[in-house]
Amino acid sequence: MRAASGAVAIVREIASPIGRGASATRQETSRRSSDMTDYKTLGFIGLGVMGEPICRNLVKKSGKRVVVFDLAAEPLERLRADGAEVASSVADVIKQSDVLFLCLPSAKHVRAVFEGDGILRNARSGQIVVDLGTSSVSQTRDFAGQLQARGAAWADAPIARTRQAAQDGTLSVMVGAVPALYAAIEPLIRCFATDVTNCGDVGAGQVTKILNNMVLFETVNALAEAVAVAKHNGVDPKLLLETLSKGSADSFALRNHGMKAIVPGVFPERAFSTEYALKDLSYALELAADAGIRIRGAELIGTVLQEAIDKGSKDNYFPVIAKHIEGA
């Protein structure tokens, strides 16, 4: 299958930028958005906790043919029942897709799909790859440059919020892409997201998401410490967080991670694990080191996460750090 003509035009513009007036740029961006109708087939690789519901929303809302692949058979069969087509391999998905979505656990997994008989080998002119995972900024920009040399394009679009939001189609997505590419993929992303932000050129979406997660981890640690101290002093943790939610300490983390995980002590597996949290934090520490900035709060939460992993909570939902604070 050949890539859609609209995608080819977008990627040519990215690869060969030409200085133009603001009016011409706005007209071009508007036209690119309408070119979404040229995309015939969407590919999707990575059908885990978040990927499966995201892909299901694309199947149901995009009006496009959707081809999927994952190493696990169960989500493939569920999505086949919803109307997706199942590919035989990573290469098979890439060869069939005009726009390819990735929803993989880490930079290591993205690299595995990019190399070998993967994206770089099978990419063609005009093809667009959208990475929904949280990944290394340097790797993101490297992959984007390699695809650009082949006439294809890479956009980083890491997702935020919960599995329930993925199911409901109410995720927040932080995109790194030039305006024309952003305009082309935004309507597709809105099949599974209500808040979509163009954070800048390639890599900017990853920077924003990495820092979002850094702030989240530090906030959850503060909540865990507050609950531990409250319990020791005879204050009910539920009452504590309900009261804090009415004041300046209120936050998404308090109302979700605090009230739904820390207070009831529920830290399931197959949620956002402590191991994945430490992986994402490592990206923030890497960005800070590259900038010559020491972020001591992030360094501390890195130690806290590692201690929880060492105590056997690697696969548990990362607010499990509260259990180990109380245990200490």
C-alpha positions as semicolon CSV with decimal commas, in nm:
position;residue;x (nm);y (nm);z (nm)
1;M;0,000;0,000;0,000
2;R;0,132;0,343;-0,084
3;A;0,125;0,622;0,173
4;A;-0,151;0,878;0,140
5;S;-0,074;1,183;-0,073
6;G;-0,160;1,418;0,213
7;A;0,099;1,252;0,434
8;V;0,361;1,279;0,161
9;A;0,298;1,651;0,129
10;I;0,324;1,701;0,504
11;V;0,652;1,516;0,532
12;R;0,799;1,701;0,234
13;E;0,717;2,026;0,409
14;I;0,887;1,905;0,727
15;A;1,196;1,785;0,544
16;S;1,228;2,100;0,329
17;P;1,104;2,399;0,532
18;I;1,049;2,715;0,331
19;G;1,009;3,056;0,489
20;R;0,654;3,179;0,437
21;G;0,425;3,441;0,580
22;A;0,193;3,370;0,871
23;S;-0,116;3,372;0,649
24;A;0,028;3,111;0,413
25;T;0,131;2,894;0,706
26;R;-0,220;2,906;0,855
27;Q;-0,376;2,813;0,521
28;E;-0,132;2,522;0,479
29;T;-0,196;2,395;0,833
30;S;-0,571;2,407;0,777
31;R;-0,535;2,211;0,453
32;R;-0,314;1,952;0,622
33;S;-0,585;1,887;0,880
34;S;-0,835;1,811;0,608
35;D;-0,582;1,569;0,453
36;M;-0,654;1,324;0,736
37;T;-0,929;1,189;0,514
38;D;-0,653;1,059;0,282
39;Y;-0,522;0,817;0,545
40;K;-0,666;0,474;0,469
41;T;-0,499;0,253;0,728
42;L;-0,385;0,309;1,086
43;G;-0,137;0,071;1,245
44;F;-0,106;0,009;1,618
45;I;0,172;-0,174;1,803
46;G;0,153;-0,228;2,179
47;L;-0,180;-0,341;2,328
48;G;-0,104;-0,331;2,698
49;V;-0,291;-0,166;2,984
50;M;-0,320;0,166;2,799
51;G;-0,263;0,061;2,439
52;E;-0,563;-0,171;2,412
53;P;-0,830;0,084;2,514
54;I;-0,662;0,359;2,309
55;C;-0,660;0,135;2,003
56;R;-1,023;0,037;2,065
57;N;-1,122;0,405;2,054
58;L;-0,940;0,445;1,723
59;V;-1,121;0,142;1,582
60;K;-1,460;0,276;1,691
61;K;-1,417;0,648;1,622
62;S;-1,164;0,708;1,344
63;G;-1,359;0,552;1,060
64;K;-1,030;0,403;0,936
65;R;-0,904;0,052;0,881
66;V;-0,693;-0,036;1,186
67;V;-0,424;-0,307;1,178
68;V;-0,280;-0,421;1,512
69;F;0,006;-0,625;1,654
70;D;0,116;-0,734;2,000
71;L;0,308;-1,028;2,144
72;A;0,008;-1,123;2,361
73;A;-0,276;-1,309;2,189
74;E;-0,561;-1,202;2,421
75;P;-0,580;-0,830;2,335
76;L;-0,540;-0,913;1,966
77;E;-0,847;-1,135;1,979
78;R;-1,051;-0,878;2,173
79;L;-0,965;-0,606;1,921
80;R;-1,034;-0,838;1,630
81;A;-1,384;-0,880;1,775
82;D;-1,416;-0,500;1,781
83;G;-1,328;-0,469;1,413
84;A;-0,949;-0,442;1,398
85;E;-0,736;-0,656;1,166
86;V;-0,452;-0,856;1,320
87;A;-0,110;-0,841;1,152
88;S;0,138;-1,126;1,150
89;S;0,441;-0,922;1,262
90;V;0,578;-0,576;1,336
91;A;0,694;-0,545;0,975
92;D;0,349;-0,643;0,850
93;V;0,185;-0,359;1,045
94;I;0,440;-0,105;0,922
95;K;0,403;-0,205;0,558
96;Q;0,026;-0,164;0,571
97;S;0,003;0,160;0,770
98;D;-0,022;0,520;0,659
99;V;-0,009;0,635;1,023
100;L;0,153;0,402;1,278
101;F;0,086;0,438;1,652
102;L;0,323;0,292;1,912
103;C;0,220;0,239;2,276
104;L;0,517;0,060;2,431
105;P;0,655;0,046;2,786
106;S;0,996;0,209;2,744
107;A;1,265;0,347;2,514
108;K;1,416;-0,003;2,499
109;H;1,093;-0,147;2,356
110;V;1,060;0,140;2,107
111;R;1,415;0,080;1,989
112;A;1,341;-0,288;1,938
113;V;1,050;-0,198;1,709
114;F;1,250;0,072;1,528
115;E;1,553;-0,144;1,451
116;G;1,589;-0,485;1,286
117;D;1,301;-0,573;1,055
118;G;1,112;-0,277;1,197
119;I;1,025;0,084;1,133
120;L;1,349;0,213;0,980
121;R;1,385;-0,075;0,736
122;N;1,021;-0,072;0,625
123;A;0,932;0,297;0,643
124;R;0,837;0,470;0,319
125;S;0,797;0,826;0,200
126;G;0,499;1,001;0,355
127;Q;0,452;0,759;0,642
128;I;0,390;0,899;0,991
129;V;0,489;0,732;1,320
130;V;0,326;0,855;1,643
131;D;0,488;0,739;1,968
132;L;0,236;0,745;2,256
133;G;0,477;0,615;2,521
134;T;0,710;0,803;2,752
135;S;1,058;0,767;2,612
136;S;1,407;0,913;2,597
137;V;1,419;1,259;2,441
138;S;1,755;1,199;2,274
139;Q;1,632;0,872;2,123
140;T;1,312;1,040;2,005
141;R;1,503;1,308;1,818
142;D;1,748;1,055;1,677
143;F;1,467;0,838;1,537
144;A;1,289;1,143;1,398
145;G;1,604;1,246;1,212
146;Q;1,654;0,899;1,065
147;L;1,294;0,883;0,942
148;Q;1,309;1,235;0,801
149;A;1,604;1,127;0,586
150;R;1,374;0,863;0,436
151;G;1,089;1,108;0,373
152;A;0,883;0,985;0,670
153;A;0,796;1,163;0,994
154;W;0,802;1,092;1,368
155;A;0,584;1,265;1,628
156;D;0,614;1,211;2,001
157;A;0,272;1,216;2,167
158;P;0,304;1,069;2,519
159;I;-0,023;1,011;2,702
160;A;-0,123;1,114;3,053
161;R;-0,406;1,017;3,293
162;T;-0,545;0,682;3,393
163;R;-0,654;0,355;3,231
164;Q;-1,012;0,463;3,290
165;A;-0,940;0,780;3,090
166;A;-0,795;0,564;2,813
167;Q;-1,116;0,362;2,810
168;D;-1,333;0,675;2,815
169;G;-1,128;0,854;2,549
170;T;-1,041;1,140;2,786
171;L;-0,662;1,123;2,796
172;S;-0,428;1,422;2,789
173;V;-0,168;1,404;2,512
174;M;0,147;1,617;2,484
175;V;0,268;1,635;2,125
176;G;0,609;1,715;1,983
177;A;0,565;1,796;1,613
178;V;0,591;2,086;1,368
179;P;0,256;2,262;1,309
180;A;0,170;2,088;0,980
181;L;0,230;1,742;1,122
182;Y;0,044;1,828;1,442
183;A;-0,257;1,946;1,242
184;A;-0,256;1,620;1,048
185;I;-0,251;1,385;1,347
186;E;-0,455;1,585;1,599
187;P;-0,796;1,462;1,473
188;L;-0,681;1,103;1,513
189;I;-0,547;1,166;1,864
190;R;-0,880;1,321;1,961
191;C;-1,038;0,979;1,911
192;F;-0,888;0,890;2,251
193;A;-0,804;1,227;2,412
194;T;-0,990;1,538;2,519
195;D;-0,683;1,751;2,590
196;V;-0,422;1,765;2,315
197;T;-0,135;2,014;2,337
198;N;0,132;2,093;2,080
199;C;0,432;2,145;2,310
200;G;0,678;2,234;2,033
201;D;0,891;2,050;1,779
202;V;0,988;1,683;1,801
203;G;1,097;1,585;2,152
204;A;0,900;1,862;2,324
205;G;0,611;1,629;2,399
206;Q;0,847;1,388;2,574
207;V;1,010;1,667;2,776
208;T;0,670;1,788;2,894
209;K;0,543;1,439;2,984
210;I;0,865;1,345;3,163
211;L;0,841;1,655;3,379
212;N;0,470;1,589;3,440
213;N;0,562;1,247;3,576
214;M;0,848;1,383;3,783
215;V;0,611;1,625;3,958
216;L;0,353;1,348;4,001
217;F;0,600;1,108;4,167
218;E;0,723;1,375;4,407
219;T;0,363;1,472;4,491
220;V;0,260;1,111;4,558
221;N;0,560;1,073;4,787
222;A;0,451;1,382;4,981
223;L;0,099;1,237;5,013
224;A;0,239;0,904;5,132
225;E;0,446;1,080;5,397
226;A;0,148;1,290;5,509
227;V;-0,072;0,982;5,546
228;A;0,195;0,798;5,747
229;V;0,238;1,089;5,988
230;A;-0,141;1,138;6,018
231;K;-0,195;0,773;6,111
232;H;0,075;0,792;6,377
233;N;-0,097;1,095;6,530
234;G;-0,450;0,959;6,532
235;V;-0,589;1,140;6,228
236;D;-0,789;0,932;5,981
237;P;-0,607;0,929;5,642
238;K;-0,933;0,954;5,445
239;L;-1,043;1,255;5,647
240;L;-0,695;1,407;5,607
241;L;-0,697;1,389;5,226
242;E;-1,062;1,495;5,198
243;T;-0,975;1,801;5,406
244;L;-0,658;1,874;5,208
245;S;-0,861;1,852;4,887
246;K;-1,058;2,158;5,004
247;G;-0,743;2,370;5,037
248;S;-0,421;2,462;4,863
249;A;-0,282;2,107;4,884
250;D;-0,550;1,976;4,646
251;S;-0,429;1,801;4,332
252;F;-0,512;1,533;4,076
253;A;-0,262;1,312;4,255
254;L;-0,441;1,358;4,587
255;R;-0,785;1,278;4,446
256;N;-0,666;0,978;4,247
257;H;-0,342;0,827;4,370
258;G;-0,402;0,940;4,727
259;M;-0,772;0,865;4,777
260;K;-0,793;0,559;4,550
261;A;-0,462;0,387;4,624
262;I;-0,279;0,516;4,931
263;V;-0,579;0,545;5,166
264;P;-0,731;0,201;5,091
265;G;-0,388;0,043;5,046
266;V;-0,464;-0,086;4,697
267;F;-0,153;-0,126;4,480
268;P;-0,237;-0,374;4,202
269;E;-0,009;-0,517;3,939
270;R;-0,077;-0,432;3,572
271;A;-0,110;-0,069;3,668
272;F;0,165;0,196;3,639
273;S;0,434;0,004;3,822
274;T;0,716;0,119;4,046
275;E;0,961;-0,010;3,787
276;Y;0,803;0,205;3,514
277;A;0,792;0,506;3,745
278;L;1,165;0,478;3,810
279;K;1,225;0,440;3,436
280;D;1,036;0,763;3,362
281;L;1,213;0,945;3,644
282;S;1,548;0,841;3,497
283;Y;1,459;1,039;3,183
284;A;1,401;1,351;3,395
285;L;1,733;1,303;3,573
286;E;1,901;1,259;3,234
287;L;1,750;1,585;3,104
288;A;1,863;1,770;3,417
289;A;2,215;1,629;3,397
290;D;2,242;1,732;3,032
291;A;2,140;2,084;3,135
292;G;2,384;2,094;3,429
293;I;2,096;2,123;3,679
294;R;2,073;1,923;4,000
295;I;1,714;1,829;4,088
296;R;1,745;1,701;4,444
297;G;1,374;1,628;4,496
298;A;1,376;1,401;4,192
299;E;1,696;1,234;4,311
300;L;1,529;1,160;4,647
301;I;1,214;1,009;4,495
302;G;1,442;0,798;4,276
303;T;1,591;0,653;4,594
304;V;1,242;0,595;4,740
305;L;1,126;0,412;4,426
306;Q;1,440;0,198;4,416
307;E;1,395;0,102;4,783
308;A;1,037;-0,009;4,709
309;I;1,162;-0,219;4,417
310;D;1,431;-0,374;4,637
311;K;1,160;-0,469;4,889
312;G;0,963;-0,663;4,628
313;S;0,722;-0,401;4,489
314;K;0,866;-0,372;4,139
315;D;0,543;-0,472;3,965
316;N;0,297;-0,297;4,199
317;Y;0,123;0,034;4,129
318;F;0,386;0,291;4,225
319;P;0,193;0,456;4,517
320;V;0,297;0,135;4,696
321;I;0,583;0,352;4,826
322;A;0,331;0,449;5,097
323;K;0,337;0,095;5,233
324;H;0,713;0,103;5,269
325;I;0,713;0,449;5,431
326;E;0,470;0,322;5,693
327;G;0,670;0,002;5,735
328;A;0,987;0,199;5,799
